[in-house]
Amino acid sequence: MNETDVPVSYSSSGGPQKSIRKSNLEEILRKLLDFLKPETFQGAVKAINEKVLSVLDETGSGRVDLGMFYAVLAPICNGPPDKRKRTAFDALLWRPVNEGGSQIKKVDAVQYIKLLRAIYVPSHGVSEMLEVHGQTDTSMISLSEFLVMFDDPDWGFGILSTLLKLETKDRNRHEHHVCSVCRYPIIGSRFKEVKSHFSFCNQCYSEGKVPPNFKQDEYKFKEYGKEAEAMKDKCLCFNLQSHKDP
């Protein structure tokens, strides 16, 4: 947010916004998602268009409030849950209607949570998308008050804990290991060649690709679902080797 110079425009209700054309948003997404393979990136952009931007630009103006967009993405980004919530609050604070202070408008927080639910829990959220711009509540709320609203089990974003559990299971990373072919961080299963010790991601392994500097007559791979399994093997090999040494 600090690196993005976004001109302030004005919405139909007269409020100042740091808005951006949806067609120009891909450049920002490339920076946010620079770790993705090209085909995966295009799939992500398509999903964001269909699931997120369609809700944020419900009127079809072709522009989106960039601060609100960042805040909506924050809960599904990497990092501890407290940091994600703080990032969402900071994104709302970055919007010109709140900029320069340490509090945000309560009406903006309410609208934000409604948008979250409409995007991530659509069976509940769409019916809750009530227009709040006409409300006269001008009160401001702090980070602690925002967190209470966010964590409310009935009217907040109570599914964050479920998202975290899914991430732990489905987005298992292998520390610093990258695929020897595509050079992207390995997510999911890691396939390690037993003799030459290079590693593949699931996609490159399934496609039978081999890095040019590791050509050999035959290959033997071992699959690791998580890095703890690889560390266990490494420790076992080390212990066996130490017993063989005089």
TIKENU-753992 format. One record per residue (C-alpha): chain; residue number from 0; residue in three letters; x, y, z. Coordinates in nm, 2 decimals. Layout:
% residues N
{unit:A pos:NUM code:ALA px:X py:Y pz:Z}
...
% end
This chain:
% residues 246
{unit:A pos:0 code:MET px:0.00 py:0.00 pz:0.00}
{unit:A pos:1 code:ASN px:0.29 py:0.24 pz:0.08}
{unit:A pos:2 code:GLU px:0.44 py:0.18 pz:-0.27}
{unit:A pos:3 code:THR px:0.12 py:0.24 pz:-0.46}
{unit:A pos:4 code:ASP px:0.05 py:0.59 pz:-0.58}
{unit:A pos:5 code:VAL px:-0.33 py:0.59 pz:-0.63}
{unit:A pos:6 code:PRO px:-0.51 py:0.91 pz:-0.72}
{unit:A pos:7 code:VAL px:-0.81 py:1.00 pz:-0.51}
{unit:A pos:8 code:SER px:-1.14 py:1.00 pz:-0.70}
{unit:A pos:9 code:TYR px:-1.50 py:1.05 pz:-0.58}
{unit:A pos:10 code:SER px:-1.77 py:0.79 pz:-0.56}
{unit:A pos:11 code:SER px:-2.13 py:0.85 pz:-0.66}
{unit:A pos:12 code:SER px:-2.21 py:0.93 pz:-0.30}
{unit:A pos:13 code:GLY px:-1.95 py:1.20 pz:-0.30}
{unit:A pos:14 code:GLY px:-1.70 py:1.02 pz:-0.07}
{unit:A pos:15 code:PRO px:-1.33 py:1.02 pz:-0.16}
{unit:A pos:16 code:GLN px:-1.18 py:0.69 pz:-0.28}
{unit:A pos:17 code:LYS px:-0.85 py:0.55 pz:-0.38}
{unit:A pos:18 code:SER px:-1.00 py:0.36 pz:-0.67}
{unit:A pos:19 code:ILE px:-0.85 py:0.18 pz:-0.97}
{unit:A pos:20 code:ARG px:-0.99 py:0.05 pz:-1.29}
{unit:A pos:21 code:LYS px:-1.04 py:-0.33 pz:-1.28}
{unit:A pos:22 code:SER px:-0.84 py:-0.35 pz:-1.60}
{unit:A pos:23 code:ASN px:-0.54 py:-0.20 pz:-1.43}
{unit:A pos:24 code:LEU px:-0.56 py:-0.41 pz:-1.12}
{unit:A pos:25 code:GLU px:-0.37 py:-0.70 pz:-1.28}
{unit:A pos:26 code:GLU px:-0.04 py:-0.51 pz:-1.25}
{unit:A pos:27 code:ILE px:-0.08 py:-0.50 pz:-0.87}
{unit:A pos:28 code:LEU px:-0.19 py:-0.86 pz:-0.86}
{unit:A pos:29 code:ARG px:0.14 py:-0.95 pz:-1.04}
{unit:A pos:30 code:LYS px:0.33 py:-0.80 pz:-0.76}
{unit:A pos:31 code:LEU px:0.12 py:-0.97 pz:-0.49}
{unit:A pos:32 code:LEU px:0.13 py:-1.31 pz:-0.66}
{unit:A pos:33 code:ASP px:0.47 py:-1.31 pz:-0.82}
{unit:A pos:34 code:PHE px:0.54 py:-1.66 pz:-0.68}
{unit:A pos:35 code:LEU px:0.28 py:-1.82 pz:-0.90}
{unit:A pos:36 code:LYS px:0.34 py:-2.00 pz:-1.23}
{unit:A pos:37 code:PRO px:0.19 py:-1.81 pz:-1.53}
{unit:A pos:38 code:GLU px:-0.10 py:-2.05 pz:-1.58}
{unit:A pos:39 code:THR px:-0.18 py:-2.05 pz:-1.21}
{unit:A pos:40 code:PHE px:-0.16 py:-1.67 pz:-1.20}
{unit:A pos:41 code:GLN px:-0.42 py:-1.64 pz:-1.48}
{unit:A pos:42 code:GLY px:-0.65 py:-1.88 pz:-1.29}
{unit:A pos:43 code:ALA px:-0.61 py:-1.67 pz:-0.98}
{unit:A pos:44 code:VAL px:-0.70 py:-1.35 pz:-1.17}
{unit:A pos:45 code:LYS px:-1.00 py:-1.52 pz:-1.32}
{unit:A pos:46 code:ALA px:-1.12 py:-1.63 pz:-0.97}
{unit:A pos:47 code:ILE px:-1.06 py:-1.28 pz:-0.83}
{unit:A pos:48 code:ASN px:-1.27 py:-1.13 pz:-1.11}
{unit:A pos:49 code:GLU px:-1.55 py:-1.37 pz:-1.06}
{unit:A pos:50 code:LYS px:-1.56 py:-1.40 pz:-0.69}
{unit:A pos:51 code:VAL px:-1.42 py:-1.07 pz:-0.55}
{unit:A pos:52 code:LEU px:-1.44 py:-0.79 pz:-0.81}
{unit:A pos:53 code:SER px:-1.80 py:-0.88 pz:-0.91}
{unit:A pos:54 code:VAL px:-1.90 py:-0.81 pz:-0.55}
{unit:A pos:55 code:LEU px:-1.68 py:-0.50 pz:-0.49}
{unit:A pos:56 code:ASP px:-1.81 py:-0.34 pz:-0.82}
{unit:A pos:57 code:GLU px:-2.17 py:-0.44 pz:-0.78}
{unit:A pos:58 code:THR px:-2.28 py:-0.13 pz:-0.97}
{unit:A pos:59 code:GLY px:-2.07 py:-0.21 pz:-1.27}
{unit:A pos:60 code:SER px:-1.87 py:0.11 pz:-1.27}
{unit:A pos:61 code:GLY px:-1.55 py:-0.06 pz:-1.38}
{unit:A pos:62 code:ARG px:-1.36 py:0.07 pz:-1.08}
{unit:A pos:63 code:VAL px:-1.29 py:-0.08 pz:-0.73}
{unit:A pos:64 code:ASP px:-1.20 py:0.08 pz:-0.40}
{unit:A pos:65 code:LEU px:-0.84 py:-0.03 pz:-0.37}
{unit:A pos:66 code:GLY px:-0.82 py:-0.01 pz:0.01}
{unit:A pos:67 code:MET px:-1.13 py:-0.22 pz:0.04}
{unit:A pos:68 code:PHE px:-0.99 py:-0.47 pz:-0.21}
{unit:A pos:69 code:TYR px:-0.67 py:-0.51 pz:0.00}
{unit:A pos:70 code:ALA px:-0.87 py:-0.55 pz:0.31}
{unit:A pos:71 code:VAL px:-1.09 py:-0.82 pz:0.15}
{unit:A pos:72 code:LEU px:-0.78 py:-1.02 pz:0.04}
{unit:A pos:73 code:ALA px:-0.60 py:-0.99 pz:0.38}
{unit:A pos:74 code:PRO px:-0.78 py:-1.28 pz:0.56}
{unit:A pos:75 code:ILE px:-0.67 py:-1.53 pz:0.29}
{unit:A pos:76 code:CYS px:-0.31 py:-1.41 pz:0.27}
{unit:A pos:77 code:ASN px:-0.01 py:-1.57 pz:0.44}
{unit:A pos:78 code:GLY px:0.08 py:-1.51 pz:0.80}
{unit:A pos:79 code:PRO px:-0.06 py:-1.54 pz:1.15}
{unit:A pos:80 code:PRO px:-0.43 py:-1.46 pz:1.19}
{unit:A pos:81 code:ASP px:-0.36 py:-1.16 pz:1.41}
{unit:A pos:82 code:LYS px:-0.14 py:-1.01 pz:1.14}
{unit:A pos:83 code:ARG px:-0.40 py:-1.07 pz:0.87}
{unit:A pos:84 code:LYS px:-0.67 py:-0.89 pz:1.08}
{unit:A pos:85 code:ARG px:-0.43 py:-0.60 pz:1.14}
{unit:A pos:86 code:THR px:-0.35 py:-0.58 pz:0.77}
{unit:A pos:87 code:ALA px:-0.72 py:-0.56 pz:0.70}
{unit:A pos:88 code:PHE px:-0.76 py:-0.28 pz:0.95}
{unit:A pos:89 code:ASP px:-0.46 py:-0.10 pz:0.81}
{unit:A pos:90 code:ALA px:-0.60 py:-0.13 pz:0.46}
{unit:A pos:91 code:LEU px:-0.93 py:0.03 pz:0.58}
{unit:A pos:92 code:LEU px:-0.72 py:0.30 pz:0.76}
{unit:A pos:93 code:TRP px:-0.53 py:0.37 pz:0.43}
{unit:A pos:94 code:ARG px:-0.86 py:0.47 pz:0.26}
{unit:A pos:95 code:PRO px:-0.89 py:0.85 pz:0.23}
{unit:A pos:96 code:VAL px:-1.20 py:0.86 pz:0.45}
{unit:A pos:97 code:ASN px:-0.99 py:0.73 pz:0.74}
{unit:A pos:98 code:GLU px:-0.63 py:0.83 pz:0.64}
{unit:A pos:99 code:GLY px:-0.41 py:1.01 pz:0.89}
{unit:A pos:100 code:GLY px:-0.58 py:0.87 pz:1.21}
{unit:A pos:101 code:SER px:-0.57 py:0.56 pz:1.42}
{unit:A pos:102 code:GLN px:-0.94 py:0.48 pz:1.39}
{unit:A pos:103 code:ILE px:-1.18 py:0.39 pz:1.11}
{unit:A pos:104 code:LYS px:-1.55 py:0.47 pz:1.06}
{unit:A pos:105 code:LYS px:-1.77 py:0.21 pz:1.21}
{unit:A pos:106 code:VAL px:-2.00 py:0.22 pz:0.90}
{unit:A pos:107 code:ASP px:-1.69 py:0.13 pz:0.69}
{unit:A pos:108 code:ALA px:-1.61 py:-0.17 pz:0.92}
{unit:A pos:109 code:VAL px:-1.98 py:-0.29 pz:0.89}
{unit:A pos:110 code:GLN px:-1.97 py:-0.26 pz:0.51}
{unit:A pos:111 code:TYR px:-1.63 py:-0.44 pz:0.50}
{unit:A pos:112 code:ILE px:-1.76 py:-0.74 pz:0.70}
{unit:A pos:113 code:LYS px:-2.07 py:-0.75 pz:0.48}
{unit:A pos:114 code:LEU px:-1.85 py:-0.77 pz:0.18}
{unit:A pos:115 code:LEU px:-1.63 py:-1.04 pz:0.33}
{unit:A pos:116 code:ARG px:-1.94 py:-1.25 pz:0.40}
{unit:A pos:117 code:ALA px:-2.08 py:-1.19 pz:0.05}
{unit:A pos:118 code:ILE px:-1.75 py:-1.30 pz:-0.11}
{unit:A pos:119 code:TYR px:-1.65 py:-1.59 pz:0.11}
{unit:A pos:120 code:VAL px:-1.98 py:-1.71 pz:0.25}
{unit:A pos:121 code:PRO px:-2.21 py:-1.63 pz:-0.05}
{unit:A pos:122 code:SER px:-2.51 py:-1.84 pz:0.07}
{unit:A pos:123 code:HIS px:-2.53 py:-1.60 pz:0.37}
{unit:A pos:124 code:GLY px:-2.36 py:-1.29 pz:0.24}
{unit:A pos:125 code:VAL px:-2.56 py:-1.19 pz:-0.07}
{unit:A pos:126 code:SER px:-2.88 py:-1.15 pz:0.13}
{unit:A pos:127 code:GLU px:-2.70 py:-0.94 pz:0.38}
{unit:A pos:128 code:MET px:-2.56 py:-0.69 pz:0.13}
{unit:A pos:129 code:LEU px:-2.76 py:-0.39 pz:0.26}
{unit:A pos:130 code:GLU px:-2.67 py:-0.05 pz:0.15}
{unit:A pos:131 code:VAL px:-2.51 py:0.13 pz:0.44}
{unit:A pos:132 code:HIS px:-2.39 py:0.46 pz:0.28}
{unit:A pos:133 code:GLY px:-2.70 py:0.63 pz:0.39}
{unit:A pos:134 code:GLN px:-2.66 py:0.56 pz:0.75}
{unit:A pos:135 code:THR px:-2.60 py:0.85 pz:0.98}
{unit:A pos:136 code:ASP px:-2.37 py:0.67 pz:1.22}
{unit:A pos:137 code:THR px:-2.04 py:0.88 pz:1.22}
{unit:A pos:138 code:SER px:-1.87 py:0.70 pz:1.51}
{unit:A pos:139 code:MET px:-1.51 py:0.58 pz:1.49}
{unit:A pos:140 code:ILE px:-1.37 py:0.25 pz:1.61}
{unit:A pos:141 code:SER px:-1.02 py:0.14 pz:1.72}
{unit:A pos:142 code:LEU px:-0.83 py:-0.17 pz:1.62}
{unit:A pos:143 code:SER px:-0.95 py:-0.36 pz:1.93}
{unit:A pos:144 code:GLU px:-1.32 py:-0.27 pz:1.86}
{unit:A pos:145 code:PHE px:-1.27 py:-0.38 pz:1.49}
{unit:A pos:146 code:LEU px:-1.13 py:-0.71 pz:1.61}
{unit:A pos:147 code:VAL px:-1.44 py:-0.77 pz:1.82}
{unit:A pos:148 code:MET px:-1.66 py:-0.71 pz:1.52}
{unit:A pos:149 code:PHE px:-1.44 py:-0.93 pz:1.30}
{unit:A pos:150 code:ASP px:-1.44 py:-1.22 pz:1.54}
{unit:A pos:151 code:ASP px:-1.81 py:-1.21 pz:1.62}
{unit:A pos:152 code:PRO px:-1.93 py:-1.57 pz:1.56}
{unit:A pos:153 code:ASP px:-2.26 py:-1.47 pz:1.42}
{unit:A pos:154 code:TRP px:-2.21 py:-1.14 pz:1.24}
{unit:A pos:155 code:GLY px:-1.83 py:-1.14 pz:1.18}
{unit:A pos:156 code:PHE px:-1.59 py:-1.35 pz:0.98}
{unit:A pos:157 code:GLY px:-1.61 py:-1.66 pz:1.20}
{unit:A pos:158 code:ILE px:-1.48 py:-1.89 pz:0.92}
{unit:A pos:159 code:LEU px:-1.12 py:-1.77 pz:0.95}
{unit:A pos:160 code:SER px:-1.03 py:-2.05 pz:1.19}
{unit:A pos:161 code:THR px:-1.16 py:-2.30 pz:0.94}
{unit:A pos:162 code:LEU px:-0.95 py:-2.14 pz:0.66}
{unit:A pos:163 code:LEU px:-0.64 py:-2.17 pz:0.87}
{unit:A pos:164 code:LYS px:-0.70 py:-2.54 pz:0.92}
{unit:A pos:165 code:LEU px:-0.75 py:-2.59 pz:0.55}
{unit:A pos:166 code:GLU px:-0.43 py:-2.41 pz:0.48}
{unit:A pos:167 code:THR px:-0.23 py:-2.62 pz:0.72}
{unit:A pos:168 code:LYS px:-0.35 py:-2.93 pz:0.54}
{unit:A pos:169 code:ASP px:-0.36 py:-2.83 pz:0.18}
{unit:A pos:170 code:ARG px:-0.09 py:-2.56 pz:0.15}
{unit:A pos:171 code:ASN px:0.20 py:-2.74 pz:0.32}
{unit:A pos:172 code:ARG px:0.53 py:-2.57 pz:0.22}
{unit:A pos:173 code:HIS px:0.87 py:-2.73 pz:0.25}
{unit:A pos:174 code:GLU px:1.07 py:-2.46 pz:0.41}
{unit:A pos:175 code:HIS px:1.32 py:-2.32 pz:0.16}
{unit:A pos:176 code:HIS px:1.29 py:-2.60 pz:-0.10}
{unit:A pos:177 code:VAL px:1.21 py:-2.51 pz:-0.46}
{unit:A pos:178 code:CYS px:1.14 py:-2.73 pz:-0.76}
{unit:A pos:179 code:SER px:1.46 py:-2.80 pz:-0.96}
{unit:A pos:180 code:VAL px:1.27 py:-2.76 pz:-1.28}
{unit:A pos:181 code:CYS px:1.02 py:-2.47 pz:-1.25}
{unit:A pos:182 code:ARG px:1.21 py:-2.30 pz:-0.96}
{unit:A pos:183 code:TYR px:0.89 py:-2.22 pz:-0.77}
{unit:A pos:184 code:PRO px:0.85 py:-2.30 pz:-0.39}
{unit:A pos:185 code:ILE px:0.72 py:-2.65 pz:-0.35}
{unit:A pos:186 code:ILE px:0.37 py:-2.67 pz:-0.21}
{unit:A pos:187 code:GLY px:0.20 py:-3.01 pz:-0.14}
{unit:A pos:188 code:SER px:0.41 py:-3.32 pz:-0.20}
{unit:A pos:189 code:ARG px:0.79 py:-3.29 pz:-0.26}
{unit:A pos:190 code:PHE px:0.95 py:-3.56 pz:-0.47}
{unit:A pos:191 code:LYS px:1.32 py:-3.60 pz:-0.38}
{unit:A pos:192 code:GLU px:1.56 py:-3.79 pz:-0.61}
{unit:A pos:193 code:VAL px:1.74 py:-4.03 pz:-0.37}
{unit:A pos:194 code:LYS px:2.08 py:-4.03 pz:-0.54}
{unit:A pos:195 code:SER px:2.12 py:-3.68 pz:-0.68}
{unit:A pos:196 code:HIS px:1.91 py:-3.51 pz:-0.41}
{unit:A pos:197 code:PHE px:1.72 py:-3.27 pz:-0.64}
{unit:A pos:198 code:SER px:1.35 py:-3.21 pz:-0.57}
{unit:A pos:199 code:PHE px:1.03 py:-3.18 pz:-0.78}
{unit:A pos:200 code:CYS px:0.70 py:-3.02 pz:-0.72}
{unit:A pos:201 code:ASN px:0.39 py:-3.24 pz:-0.79}
{unit:A pos:202 code:GLN px:0.33 py:-3.09 pz:-1.13}
{unit:A pos:203 code:CYS px:0.68 py:-3.13 pz:-1.27}
{unit:A pos:204 code:TYR px:0.71 py:-3.48 pz:-1.13}
{unit:A pos:205 code:SER px:0.38 py:-3.58 pz:-1.30}
{unit:A pos:206 code:GLU px:0.50 py:-3.44 pz:-1.63}
{unit:A pos:207 code:GLY px:0.83 py:-3.64 pz:-1.61}
{unit:A pos:208 code:LYS px:1.05 py:-3.33 pz:-1.64}
{unit:A pos:209 code:VAL px:1.42 py:-3.36 pz:-1.55}
{unit:A pos:210 code:PRO px:1.66 py:-3.07 pz:-1.48}
{unit:A pos:211 code:PRO px:1.93 py:-3.07 pz:-1.76}
{unit:A pos:212 code:ASN px:2.22 py:-3.08 pz:-1.52}
{unit:A pos:213 code:PHE px:2.09 py:-3.40 pz:-1.35}
{unit:A pos:214 code:LYS px:2.07 py:-3.64 pz:-1.65}
{unit:A pos:215 code:GLN px:2.12 py:-4.00 pz:-1.55}
{unit:A pos:216 code:ASP px:2.02 py:-4.35 pz:-1.66}
{unit:A pos:217 code:GLU px:1.75 py:-4.40 pz:-1.40}
{unit:A pos:218 code:TYR px:1.59 py:-4.21 pz:-1.12}
{unit:A pos:219 code:LYS px:1.45 py:-4.31 pz:-0.78}
{unit:A pos:220 code:PHE px:1.22 py:-4.07 pz:-0.61}
{unit:A pos:221 code:LYS px:1.08 py:-4.06 pz:-0.26}
{unit:A pos:222 code:GLU px:0.76 py:-3.86 pz:-0.19}
{unit:A pos:223 code:TYR px:0.74 py:-3.64 pz:0.12}
{unit:A pos:224 code:GLY px:0.40 py:-3.50 pz:0.22}
{unit:A pos:225 code:LYS px:0.56 py:-3.26 pz:0.47}
{unit:A pos:226 code:GLU px:0.91 py:-3.14 pz:0.56}
{unit:A pos:227 code:ALA px:0.90 py:-3.32 pz:0.90}
{unit:A pos:228 code:GLU px:0.90 py:-3.65 pz:0.71}
{unit:A pos:229 code:ALA px:1.21 py:-3.55 pz:0.52}
{unit:A pos:230 code:MET px:1.39 py:-3.43 pz:0.83}
{unit:A pos:231 code:LYS px:1.31 py:-3.77 pz:1.00}
{unit:A pos:232 code:ASP px:1.47 py:-3.95 pz:0.70}
{unit:A pos:233 code:LYS px:1.77 py:-3.72 pz:0.71}
{unit:A pos:234 code:CYS px:1.83 py:-3.79 pz:1.09}
{unit:A pos:235 code:LEU px:1.79 py:-4.16 pz:1.03}
{unit:A pos:236 code:CYS px:2.05 py:-4.16 pz:0.75}
{unit:A pos:237 code:PHE px:2.29 py:-3.95 pz:0.97}
{unit:A pos:238 code:ASN px:2.25 py:-4.20 pz:1.26}
{unit:A pos:239 code:LEU px:2.32 py:-4.50 pz:1.03}
{unit:A pos:240 code:GLN px:2.62 py:-4.33 pz:0.89}
{unit:A pos:241 code:SER px:2.76 py:-4.25 pz:1.23}
{unit:A pos:242 code:HIS px:2.73 py:-4.61 pz:1.34}
{unit:A pos:243 code:LYS px:2.93 py:-4.72 pz:1.03}
{unit:A pos:244 code:ASP px:3.22 py:-4.48 pz:1.10}
{unit:A pos:245 code:PRO px:3.50 py:-4.62 pz:1.31}
% end
